[in-house]
Amino acid sequence: MPSNPYHWIEKSLSTIHKANWYRSVKTIESIPGATIKLEGKKFINFASNDYLGLAGDPRLIEAAIQATKEFGTGSTGSRLLTGHREIHQELELEIAKLKQTETALVFSSGYLANIGVISSVVSKRDLILSDKYNHSSLKNGAILSGAEIIEYSHNNIEELTNKLEQYREKYRRSLIITDSVFSMDGDLCKLPLLLDLAEKYNSMLLVDEAHATGVFGMNGGGCVEHFNCTGKELIQIGTLSKALGSLGGYVAGSKKLIEFLRNRTPSWIYTTGLTPADTAAALTAIKIIKKEPERRLKLWQNLETLLNLLETENQQLGAKKKNLNERSPIICFPLKNAAEALIIGEKLKQAGIFAPAIRPPTVNTSRIRISLMATHETNHIQQLVAALGEVISCPVE
């Protein structure tokens, strides 16, 4: 038996280094945006989830400042004790309007929303069917629930149907969980088919709209709106930290669902309420999204520009277009291994492009992940395509 109970940490770190999985933080030295300052240099930013460019918008900044002056820097306690402010309720009402649900509940992060909601609506006597590509928060929420977890192959409706047919009747409740936009691949779930299955097999359906809120749908309501599924009974979860440019999470649904969660969800009950600044910023973002649909239009125009350039200027990269027909602002270039991804990420950086390598265990296969913003200019996208054409030489799947 080793004399130092922490000796294993050094060995574990060594293993992480050998696998090229080691990570360290990179300090952004500027306000968020299409261009950022990193290590004293300017880069075009293709690594941000700030899809509409609101995180640096002066209106959000001013709203956060005013809320801080009025309510202070922190909420000081859980929402059920000293942490609730009128502005929290205003935000929840605006989210419900955006999602076209009866009401909503705001959490201090999207991760807390997922682990809390999932572990509240199902437990040991129940069944969870989970897409293999789901976000960590969905998977960990499933584990915390104590329910039986069965994964189905990514977006494989036939396999999911077979598993429901085989296992559903053995359990009290059933919950299907999925991302609506898969953050590391950029494709969309097959929401209408999932809703049909949920109805047929008496199953609840939970969709994480983290990368869809503010981006998809005529009004920015997400993939539920995009697929014309508004008004269907399901559990919608999302985040305030991506297209809404703030911090926090939410769940939107029926009044009965929200009442239940308000009384039974530990990650809401026992967590300090969202700060006034974050709450005000998110509230302002939703109002901007409703008033300025041109932001979403510009995002989709940027995507079209990128796809066209990939196709016309570099045939090898353009071949990826077959995987991009679902029109997500997330585009991935799969690579052989973590070492290659690190090399290409560094070469892109040398070309003035910030799009770092994404490696296991975050994903099963290493890749370069590109995320577009409404505030990217045409010349930014042109520089990206030129750099990609120079550094990516592996065969396209």
C-alpha positions in Angstrom: 0.0 0.0 0.0 1.5 3.4 -1.0 2.4 5.8 1.9 0.8 8.8 0.2 -3.0 8.4 -0.5 -2.7 11.1 -3.2 0.0 9.4 -5.1 -2.4 8.1 -7.8 -3.0 11.7 -9.1 0.5 12.0 -10.6 0.1 8.7 -12.4 -3.3 9.7 -13.7 -2.0 13.0 -15.0 0.8 11.2 -16.7 -1.7 9.0 -18.5 -3.7 12.0 -19.6 -0.6 13.7 -21.0 0.4 10.5 -22.9 -3.0 10.3 -24.5 -2.9 14.0 -25.6 -6.0 14.6 -23.5 -4.4 17.2 -21.2 -6.2 20.5 -21.0 -5.3 23.9 -19.7 -7.2 27.2 -19.6 -6.6 29.9 -22.2 -7.1 33.5 -21.0 -9.3 35.7 -23.2 -8.1 39.3 -22.7 -10.9 41.1 -24.5 -14.6 41.5 -24.6 -16.4 38.5 -26.2 -16.9 38.8 -30.0 -16.1 37.6 -33.5 -12.5 38.7 -32.8 -10.8 38.3 -29.5 -7.4 39.0 -27.9 -5.5 36.0 -26.7 -1.9 35.9 -25.4 -1.6 39.5 -26.6 -2.6 38.7 -30.1 -5.8 39.2 -32.1 -7.6 36.1 -33.4 -10.8 35.5 -35.3 -13.0 33.6 -32.9 -14.6 30.4 -34.2 -14.8 28.7 -30.8 -17.6 30.6 -29.1 -21.2 29.6 -28.4 -22.2 33.3 -28.5 -24.1 32.7 -31.7 -25.8 36.0 -31.9 -22.9 38.1 -30.6 -24.9 39.3 -27.5 -22.3 38.6 -24.8 -20.5 41.8 -25.6 -23.6 43.9 -26.5 -23.6 47.2 -24.7 -27.3 46.8 -23.8 -26.7 43.6 -21.9 -23.7 45.1 -20.2 -25.8 48.2 -19.2 -28.7 46.0 -17.9 -26.2 44.0 -15.8 -24.7 47.2 -14.3 -28.1 48.7 -13.5 -29.4 45.4 -11.9 -26.2 45.2 -9.8 -26.7 48.8 -8.6 -30.3 48.1 -7.7 -30.1 44.5 -6.2 -26.4 44.0 -5.4 -23.8 41.5 -6.8 -25.4 38.3 -5.5 -28.8 36.9 -4.7 -27.4 35.8 -1.3 -29.4 32.6 -0.9 -31.7 30.1 -2.5 -34.8 31.3 -4.3 -37.0 29.9 -1.6 -35.2 31.9 1.1 -33.6 35.2 0.3 -32.6 34.7 -3.3 -35.7 35.6 -5.2 -36.1 38.9 -6.9 -38.9 40.3 -9.1 -36.5 40.2 -12.0 -36.2 36.4 -11.8 -40.0 36.1 -12.3 -39.8 38.6 -15.2 -37.2 36.4 -16.9 -39.2 33.3 -16.4 -42.3 34.9 -17.9 -40.2 36.0 -21.0 -38.7 32.5 -21.4 -42.2 31.0 -21.3 -43.3 33.5 -24.0 -40.3 32.7 -26.1 -40.9 28.9 -25.7 -44.7 29.3 -25.9 -45.2 27.3 -22.7 -47.4 28.0 -19.7 -44.4 28.9 -17.5 -40.7 28.4 -16.8 -38.2 28.1 -14.0 -34.7 29.6 -14.0 -31.7 27.7 -12.6 -28.2 29.0 -11.9 -26.7 27.0 -14.8 -27.9 24.8 -17.6 -26.0 21.9 -16.1 -27.9 22.3 -12.8 -31.2 22.4 -14.7 -30.5 19.1 -16.5 -29.2 17.1 -13.5 -32.0 18.5 -11.3 -34.9 18.0 -13.6 -34.0 14.5 -14.8 -33.3 13.2 -11.3 -36.6 14.7 -10.1 -39.0 13.3 -12.7 -37.7 9.7 -12.7 -36.2 7.4 -10.1 -35.3 3.8 -9.3 -38.5 2.3 -10.6 -38.2 4.1 -14.0 -36.6 3.9 -17.4 -34.4 6.5 -19.2 -33.6 6.2 -23.0 -30.7 8.4 -23.9 -29.0 9.3 -27.2 -25.4 8.2 -27.0 -24.2 11.7 -28.1 -26.1 13.5 -25.3 -24.3 16.2 -23.3 -22.6 15.3 -20.1 -25.2 17.0 -18.0 -28.0 14.9 -19.5 -26.0 11.7 -18.9 -25.1 12.6 -15.4 -28.7 13.6 -14.6 -29.7 10.2 -15.7 -27.2 8.5 -13.4 -28.2 10.7 -10.4 -31.8 9.7 -10.9 -31.1 6.0 -10.2 -33.4 5.0 -13.1 -32.4 2.2 -15.5 -30.5 3.8 -18.3 -30.5 2.4 -21.9 -28.6 4.3 -24.6 -29.6 4.2 -28.2 -27.3 4.8 -31.2 -27.1 8.5 -32.2 -30.4 9.6 -33.8 -31.3 6.0 -34.5 -35.1 6.0 -34.3 -35.5 2.4 -35.3 -33.2 1.3 -32.4 -35.0 3.5 -30.0 -38.4 2.1 -31.1 -37.1 -1.5 -30.6 -35.8 -0.7 -27.1 -39.1 1.0 -26.1 -41.0 -2.0 -27.4 -38.7 -4.4 -25.4 -38.4 -2.6 -22.1 -41.1 0.1 -21.6 -43.7 -2.1 -19.9 -41.2 -3.3 -17.3 -41.0 0.2 -15.7 -43.3 2.7 -14.0 -42.3 5.8 -15.9 -40.3 6.3 -19.0 -38.2 9.3 -20.1 -36.6 9.9 -23.4 -33.7 12.5 -23.2 -31.9 14.2 -26.0 -30.1 17.3 -27.1 -32.1 19.2 -29.8 -28.8 20.4 -31.4 -25.9 18.2 -30.6 -23.1 20.5 -29.5 -20.1 18.6 -30.8 -21.5 17.4 -34.1 -23.9 20.2 -35.0 -26.8 17.9 -36.2 -30.4 18.0 -34.9 -32.5 15.4 -33.1 -35.5 14.0 -35.0 -37.9 15.7 -32.7 -41.3 15.0 -34.5 -40.5 11.3 -34.5 -39.4 11.3 -30.9 -42.7 13.0 -29.9 -44.6 10.3 -31.8 -42.7 7.6 -30.0 -43.2 9.3 -26.6 -47.0 9.4 -27.2 -47.1 5.8 -28.5 -45.2 4.3 -25.5 -46.6 6.6 -22.8 -43.2 8.2 -22.3 -42.1 11.6 -21.2 -39.7 13.5 -23.5 -37.0 15.9 -22.4 -35.1 18.0 -25.0 -32.1 20.2 -24.2 -32.3 23.3 -26.3 -29.0 24.7 -25.1 -27.6 25.3 -28.6 -31.0 26.0 -30.2 -32.5 28.7 -28.0 -32.4 32.1 -29.7 -31.0 30.5 -32.9 -33.7 28.2 -34.4 -37.3 28.9 -35.1 -39.1 32.0 -36.6 -38.9 33.7 -33.2 -35.8 32.1 -31.8 -37.8 29.6 -29.7 -35.5 26.7 -30.6 -35.9 23.4 -32.3 -39.3 22.9 -30.9 -40.5 25.9 -32.8 -38.3 25.0 -35.8 -40.0 21.6 -36.1 -43.5 23.1 -35.6 -43.9 21.2 -32.4 -44.9 24.2 -30.2 -47.7 23.3 -27.8 -46.8 19.6 -27.7 -46.4 18.2 -24.1 -42.7 17.8 -23.4 -40.0 19.1 -21.0 -37.8 21.8 -22.6 -34.5 22.7 -20.9 -32.0 25.3 -22.1 -29.3 27.7 -21.2 -28.9 31.4 -20.9 -25.2 31.2 -21.5 -25.0 30.7 -25.3 -27.1 32.7 -27.7 -28.5 34.7 -24.8 -25.0 35.9 -23.8 -25.5 35.5 -20.1 -25.4 32.7 -17.5 -27.9 30.3 -16.1 -30.4 27.6 -17.3 -34.1 27.1 -17.5 -36.9 24.5 -17.8 -40.1 25.4 -19.7 -43.3 23.5 -19.6 -46.7 23.2 -18.0 -47.6 24.9 -14.7 -48.0 21.6 -12.9 -44.5 20.5 -14.1 -42.9 23.7 -12.9 -44.8 23.6 -9.5 -43.5 20.1 -9.0 -39.9 21.0 -9.9 -40.0 24.0 -7.6 -40.8 21.7 -4.7 -38.7 18.7 -5.6 -35.6 19.7 -7.5 -32.5 19.8 -5.3 -30.3 21.7 -7.8 -32.8 24.6 -7.7 -34.0 24.4 -4.0 -30.5 24.2 -2.5 -28.6 26.6 -4.9 -28.2 30.3 -4.6 -30.4 32.1 -7.1 -29.0 33.5 -10.3 -27.2 36.8 -9.8 -29.2 40.0 -10.6 -26.7 40.9 -13.3 -27.0 37.6 -15.1 -30.7 37.7 -14.8 -31.0 41.2 -16.2 -28.6 40.4 -19.1 -30.6 37.3 -20.1 -33.9 39.2 -19.9 -32.5 42.0 -22.1 -31.1 39.4 -24.6 -34.6 37.8 -25.1 -36.1 41.2 -25.8 -33.4 41.9 -28.4 -33.9 38.5 -30.0 -37.6 39.3 -30.4 -37.0 42.8 -31.8 -34.0 42.0 -34.0 -34.7 38.9 -36.1 -32.1 40.1 -38.5 -29.4 38.7 -36.1 -30.6 35.2 -36.7 -30.9 35.9 -40.5 -27.3 37.1 -40.5 -26.2 33.9 -38.7 -27.8 31.8 -41.3 -26.4 33.9 -44.1 -22.9 33.4 -42.6 -23.5 29.7 -42.6 -24.5 29.8 -46.3 -21.4 31.8 -47.1 -19.2 29.3 -45.3 -20.8 26.3 -47.0 -20.5 27.8 -50.4 -16.8 28.7 -49.9 -16.0 25.3 -48.7 -17.6 23.8 -51.8 -16.2 26.1 -54.4 -12.7 26.9 -53.0 -11.7 23.5 -51.6 -13.4 20.4 -52.9 -12.0 18.2 -50.1 -13.5 20.4 -47.4 -16.6 21.0 -49.4 -17.4 17.2 -49.3 -18.4 17.8 -45.7 -21.5 19.6 -46.9 -23.4 16.4 -47.0 -23.3 16.3 -43.2 -24.4 19.9 -42.8 -27.8 19.9 -44.5 -29.6 20.4 -41.1 -28.2 24.0 -41.1 -26.6 24.2 -37.7 -24.0 26.9 -37.0 -21.8 24.2 -35.6 -19.5 22.5 -38.1 -17.0 19.7 -37.3 -14.0 18.3 -39.2 -13.2 14.9 -37.8 -9.5 13.9 -37.5 -7.5 10.8 -37.0 -6.5 11.3 -33.3 -6.0 13.8 -30.5 -2.4 14.5 -31.6 -3.4 15.5 -35.1 -6.2 17.6 -33.7 -3.8 19.5 -31.5 -1.4 20.1 -34.4 -4.1 21.4 -36.7 -5.6 23.6 -33.9 -2.1 25.1 -33.4 -1.7 25.7 -37.1 -5.0 27.4 -37.3 -3.9 29.6 -34.4 -0.8 30.5 -36.3 -3.0 31.6 -39.2 -5.0 33.9 -36.8 -7.9 31.5 -36.3 -9.0 30.4 -32.8 -10.7 27.0 -33.2 -9.0 24.7 -30.7 -9.0 20.9 -30.9 -11.8 19.0 -29.3 -10.6 15.6 -28.0 -11.7 12.7 -25.9 -13.3 12.2 -23.4 -15.4 15.2 -24.5 -16.0 13.4 -27.8 -15.4 9.9 -29.0 -13.3 11.1 -32.0 -11.1 14.1 -32.1 -12.0 17.0 -34.3 -11.9 20.7 -35.0 -15.2 22.3 -34.1 -16.2 25.5 -35.8 -19.0 27.6 -34.4 -20.3 30.6 -36.4 -21.6 33.9 -35.0 -23.9 36.5 -36.5 -21.2 39.1 -36.0 -18.6 37.3 -38.2 -17.9 39.3 -41.3 -17.4 37.8 -44.8 -13.6 38.3 -44.6 -13.5 36.4 -41.3 -15.1 33.4 -43.0 -12.9 33.7 -46.1 -9.8 33.6 -43.8 -11.2 30.6 -42.0 -11.7 28.6 -45.3 -8.2 29.6 -46.6 -6.6 28.4 -43.3 -8.6 25.1 -43.3 -7.6 24.4 -46.8 -4.0 24.7 -45.9 -4.0 22.7 -42.6 -6.5 19.9 -43.0 -5.2 17.2 -45.3 -6.8 14.1 -43.8 -9.4 12.2 -45.9 -13.0 13.4 -45.3 -15.4 10.7 -44.2 
